[in-house]
Amino acid sequence: MRAVVTGGAGFLGSHLCERLLEDGWQVLCVDNLVTGVAQNVAHLQGRKGFESIQHNVSEPLYLNDAVDGVLHFASPASPVDYADHPIATLKVGTLGTHNMLGLARAKRGFHHGLPPRP
Ligand SMILES: NC(=O)c1ccc[n+]([C@@H]2O[C@H](COP(=O)([O-])OP(=O)(O)OC[C@H]3O[C@@H](n4cnc5c(N)ncnc54)[C@H](O)[C@@H]3O)[C@@H](O)[C@H]2O)c1
């Protein structure tokens, strides 16, 4: 099973990546590091099943392999961060959520050989 964790280099996301790996999942951590830090997942680099990419999920994300779960935790997450990144906060809560729902929808049925949904 393979999960995509957005905001994976953040506080909640990094712990989630760790827990999923412990439970035997493969994990793709997706983060643009706008408020998170790569250091949060540095201890997971090189661990079997873990990958990370720097990407803004307010832009579409196209992946070739199977995805069994999308956990969307990407967002600036404090009043200070909202004030520093107001438009990016709105975008990730709307476009980012839309894009991640699209990814989940496109990957539904991947393991069963069903065609991707538009
Ligand atoms: N921490 C809490 O107690 C708590 C409580 C309730 C809800 N939440 C919500 O959970 C989510 C995560 O919170 P957190 O405390 O882990 O915050 P965080 O700031 O530690 O992590 C958020 C991560 O999202 C990344 N990010 C932001 N915009 C992005 C984008 N467009 N594309 C890719 N990555 C992006 C940031 O770089 C950061 O690493 C937020 O939506 C927050 O509002 C958190």
The ligand as an SDF file (V2000), in Angstrom:
LIG
                    3D

 44 48  0  0  0  0  0  0  0  0999 V2000
   -1.0120   21.1130   14.6110 N   0  0  0  0  0  0  0  0  0  0  0  0
   -2.2550   21.1080   15.1100 C   0  0  0  0  0  0  0  0  0  0  0  0
   -2.4810   21.0150   16.3300 O   0  0  0  0  0  0  0  0  0  0  0  0
   -3.4490   21.1620   14.1900 C   0  0  0  0  0  0  0  0  0  0  0  0
   -4.7280   21.1390   14.7290 C   0  0  0  0  0  0  0  0  0  0  0  0
   -5.8420   21.1790   13.8690 C   0  0  0  0  0  0  0  0  0  0  0  0
   -5.6540   21.2500   12.4920 C   0  0  0  0  0  0  0  0  0  0  0  0
   -4.3920   21.2970   11.9940 N   0  0  0  0  0  0  0  0  0  0  0  0
   -4.2550   21.3830   10.5480 C   0  0  0  0  0  0  0  0  0  0  0  0
   -3.4430   20.2990   10.0730 O   0  0  0  0  0  0  0  0  0  0  0  0
   -2.6610   20.7550    8.9630 C   0  0  0  0  0  0  0  0  0  0  0  0
   -1.1650   20.5320    9.2410 C   0  0  0  0  0  0  0  0  0  0  0  0
   -0.8140   21.2140   10.4240 O   0  0  0  0  0  0  0  0  0  0  0  0
    0.6790   21.2080   10.9750 P   0  0  0  0  0  0  0  0  0  0  0  0
    0.6030   21.6200   12.3930 O   0  0  0  0  0  0  0  0  0  0  0  0
    1.3370   19.9160   10.6240 O   0  0  0  0  0  0  0  0  0  0  0  0
    1.3090   22.4240   10.1380 O   0  0  0  0  0  0  0  0  0  0  0  0
    2.7960   22.6160    9.6080 P   0  0  0  0  0  0  0  0  0  0  0  0
    2.9340   24.0540    9.2050 O   0  0  0  0  0  0  0  0  0  0  0  0
    3.7770   22.0630   10.5700 O   0  0  0  0  0  0  0  0  0  0  0  0
    2.8120   21.6940    8.3230 O   0  0  0  0  0  0  0  0  0  0  0  0
    2.1490   22.0340    7.1440 C   0  0  0  0  0  0  0  0  0  0  0  0
    3.0600   21.6290    6.0100 C   0  0  0  0  0  0  0  0  0  0  0  0
    2.3910   21.9260    4.7890 O   0  0  0  0  0  0  0  0  0  0  0  0
    3.3660   22.4000    3.8650 C   0  0  0  0  0  0  0  0  0  0  0  0
    2.6640   23.1320    2.8290 N   0  0  0  0  0  0  0  0  0  0  0  0
    1.9560   24.2760    2.9560 C   0  0  0  0  0  0  0  0  0  0  0  0
    1.4530   24.6470    1.7900 N   0  0  0  0  0  0  0  0  0  0  0  0
    1.8500   23.7090    0.8820 C   0  0  0  0  0  0  0  0  0  0  0  0
    1.6370   23.5380   -0.4990 C   0  0  0  0  0  0  0  0  0  0  0  0
    0.9220   24.4180   -1.2200 N   0  0  0  0  0  0  0  0  0  0  0  0
    2.1520   22.4620   -1.1200 N   0  0  0  0  0  0  0  0  0  0  0  0
    2.8840   21.5630   -0.4130 C   0  0  0  0  0  0  0  0  0  0  0  0
    3.1330   21.6650    0.9120 N   0  0  0  0  0  0  0  0  0  0  0  0
    2.6100   22.7390    1.5480 C   0  0  0  0  0  0  0  0  0  0  0  0
    4.2880   23.2420    4.7030 C   0  0  0  0  0  0  0  0  0  0  0  0
    5.5550   23.4700    4.1160 O   0  0  0  0  0  0  0  0  0  0  0  0
    4.3810   22.4110    5.9740 C   0  0  0  0  0  0  0  0  0  0  0  0
    5.4580   21.4850    5.9200 O   0  0  0  0  0  0  0  0  0  0  0  0
   -3.0240   22.2360    8.7580 C   0  0  0  0  0  0  0  0  0  0  0  0
   -4.0570   22.3220    7.8020 O   0  0  0  0  0  0  0  0  0  0  0  0
   -3.5410   22.6430   10.1050 C   0  0  0  0  0  0  0  0  0  0  0  0
   -4.4270   23.7490   10.0320 O   0  0  0  0  0  0  0  0  0  0  0  0
   -3.2850   21.2510   12.8010 C   0  0  0  0  0  0  0  0  0  0  0  0
  1  2  1  0
  2  3  2  0
  2  4  1  0
  4  5  1  0
  4 44  2  0
  5  6  2  0
  6  7  1  0
  7  8  2  0
  8  9  1  0
  8 44  1  0
  9 10  1  0
  9 42  1  0
 10 11  1  0
 11 12  1  0
 11 40  1  0
 12 13  1  0
 13 14  1  0
 14 15  2  0
 14 16  1  0
 14 17  1  0
 17 18  1  0
 18 19  2  0
 18 20  1  0
 18 21  1  0
 21 22  1  0
 22 23  1  0
 23 24  1  0
 23 38  1  0
 24 25  1  0
 25 26  1  0
 25 36  1  0
 26 27  1  0
 26 35  1  0
 27 28  2  0
 28 29  1  0
 29 30  1  0
 29 35  2  0
 30 31  1  0
 30 32  2  0
 32 33  1  0
 33 34  2  0
 34 35  1  0
 36 37  1  0
 36 38  1  0
 38 39  1  0
 40 41  1  0
 40 42  1  0
 42 43  1  0
M  CHG  2   8   1  16  -1
M  END
$$$$
